Amino acid sequence: MGNRKKLSGKIIVALIGMTVSIFGNCLTAAGNWEDLSVIRKEYSNERRGNDIHIFYPQIQGLDDVGKEKRINYQIRKDAIKLVSGDEYKTACGIDYEIKLFNGEIISVCYEGLWGGITKGKGLNPAILTTTVDIGSGKILVLEDIVTDFDTLCEMLIEDEFEGITLWEGVAGNTVSQNYGYTKQDVELMTKRMKEGWVSRDVTNFDWYTDGSRFVIVISEWNTNDEFAIDLSEVEDILDREFLEKLGR
């Protein structure tokens, strides 16, 4: 599978050792009709031998308080889905980076480590993403924004997307080499993309955007990769309304 991180339980100390904290506004986006900001919150679970700490963003400043609550509930629920249902001896430390926040769209990428608390065993890398259309209050999945899955899959298979995840300090993994997909897999890939994130035990296709690039995230239980392409290269296969909300 190419270069991969060497993991041990010690790596997670910096994440799961953090105390509960809520920071002030860390990011602000000025829209045409309101000012929005983001605050940082934490989900923690140290019951029944667990050591789980997940940081996630919450928006504030919407005129519609009900919509704001619904959006924040969805963001929180999406952020903790990796450990949903875990009740016994799970270690998980995840933090987030806001890739885009322009008043119309918020796109978030979560990264960290997770695994069972078992002596002698390391922890696995974790990556999750959430992108919300603030106007509609909806989490956007690939099926909401991609208009031509066949072309998207073929572009991935032909390595038109650039591997940007660093493994042992080196980027450049490819879909063809590291995941072995061929044109015969387009139907399977499309099915998985439309299903969205299912569980940490299967291959998942997710996505985010930083406003200039479209990034596909492929994750499996013990590995993940981000594959990026300039938005100008995929505008023909993305929803026009979505692109307009990105200012394109």
N, C-alpha and C positions, 0 to 999 in steps of 0.2 A: 504493500500500500504506500510505498514511498516513505519520505521522512515523516516521523511521528514523534510527538513529545514524549519524553520520559517522565512519568508521573510517580509521585509518592505522596503519602498522606501529609508530609511536611509542607508541601506546596500550598495546601489549603489553609494553613494556620492564619495567614494574613487576612483571609476572607472570613472564615468562620469564627475567628477570635474577636471580631469587631463587636462593639457594644451597640445596643439599640440606639439609633440616632435619627433625628429628622432635621434636615438642613433647611435653610431658608431658600428663597427662590434661586435656582441655579441657572435658569435659562428663561428668556422672555421673547415672545414673538408678537409683533404688532400687526394685527390684521386690519382690514378696512373698517370693521365695525366694533372691534373690541380689542383689548390687550389681554393676552394670555401669558401665563407663566407656568413653570413646572417646579414642583417640589419633590424631594427625595424621601421615600419611606422604606420601611423594612418589614418583611415577614420573617418571623423566627419561630422555631419549634425545637425546644430542648426537652420535651417530654419523652418518656419511655426510651431513653437512651439515644434520642435523635440529637443531631447537631446541625440544624438547618438555618441558614441565614441568606435571604434573598432580598436584594435591593431593587426597587422598581420606581418609576416616575408616576406622578399624579398631576394632572393639569388643573389649573384654577383660573378663574376670570371669565368663564362663559356667562353670558346673560341668562341663559337657560340653566338654572341650577339642577333641574331634573336630568337634563341631558348630560351635564358635567358628572353627576353621580353615576349615571349609567356607563359613560365612557371609562371612568376611573375603576368601576367595578370590573369591567371587561379587561382592562389593562392588568389589574392585580391578578385576576383569575388566570390570565394567559401567562403571567410571569411565574406563577407557582405550579404550573401544570406538570412540570418535571417530577415534583414530589407529591403530587395529589394522590392521596390514598396510602402514602407511606406512613407507617405507624411505629416502626421499630428499628432502631439503630441505623439510621441513615445520616450520612454526612453530606452536606451540600452548601457550597458557598458560591453565590452568583451575584455579579454586579452588572451594571448596564452602561451603555453609551448611547446617547441620542444622536442618531445619524442625520436626522432632518426634523426641523420644527419650524414651520413657516406660517402658522396660523390656520392653514388648511389641512395639512398632513403632519402627523408625528410618526416617525419611524425609529424604532428602538431595536438595538441588538444587545442581548444578554450573553455573557460568557462567564465561565467558572469551572468548578469541578464538583463531581458528585460521586457517590458510591456507598456501599455498605461499610459500616465501622467494624472491620475485621482485621485482626492483627496480621501484619505481613502483606496485606494487599493494598495496592495503590488505588487512586481515585481516577475516574474517567473524565475527559474533557466534556464540557457541556456547552451548547450554543442554542439559543432560542431567539426568535424575532417576533416583533409585534408592530404592525403599521395600522394606524387608525385614520379614517376620514373624519375629521372633526366636525364637518358640516352635517354629515348624516349620522354620526355617532357610531359608525360601523367599523369593526376590524376587517381590513382588506386582506383576503386570501388571494392566491394566484389566479383562481378562476374569476375573480372580480376584475382583474386588470389585464390578463393575457387574452388576446383575441385569436391567436394562432399557436396552439401548443405544438403542432407538428414542426413548425419552423423553429420554435424555441428549443425543442429537444434536439433537432438536427444541429443547431448552432452550438449547443453544449457538447454533443458527441464529436463534432468537428473541431472542438477546442477553440472556438472563436471567443469564448469567455476566458479571462485571465485568472489563474489561481492566485489569490491574495493572502491567504492564511499562512502565517509563519509557523513552520515546524522546525524546531531546533535552529531558529533564526533564518530559515530559508523559505521563500515562497516559490510558487511555480508549479504546484501539483496540477494535473490535468484530469479532466473527466474520463478521457479515453484510457489513460494509463492507470489511474488510481481507482477507477470504478468499473472499468471494462465495458461500458455501455456501447452498443453498436446501433445501427439503424433498425435492426430487428427488435430493439427494445423500446422504440418510440411509443408504442401503445402502452406498454407497462409503465414507462416514465410518466406519460400523460395521466394515466390512472392515479398514480401516486401523487402527482402534483395537484390534481383536483381534490384528492382526499385531504390534503393539508397535513399538518402535524398529527400523527396518530399516537405514537408512544415511543419511548426511548429504545425499545427493543427491535424496531424495524428501521429501514431506510426512509428518512423523511426529506422532503423537499420544502424549503421555506424561502423567504426572500426579505430584502429591505432595500431602501434607496437612500442615498445621501443628497439627492437632488441633481446630481450630475451623472451618477452611475446607477445601473440596475444590477443588483447582486443576488444571485441564487445561492442558497445555503443547502448543502447536502450533509446530512448528519446520520450517523449510526451510533450504536450504543457506546462504542469506544473511540470514535474518531469523528471528525467533521472537516469540511472545507468550504470556503467562500469563493465563488467564481463571479467576477465582475466584468461588466461591459459598459461602454459609454452609452447613455440613453439615446443618443442620436443614431446608434446602430440598431436599436430595437423599437424605435418609435412606430414603425409600421405594424408591429404585432402587439402594441399596448393600447389600452383604452384611451380614446381621445380626451374624455372628461378628466380622467386621472392625470394625464399629461398636462392639461390646462391648470390643474391644481398645483402642479409642480412649477408653474410659470413658463411652460414651454409652448 
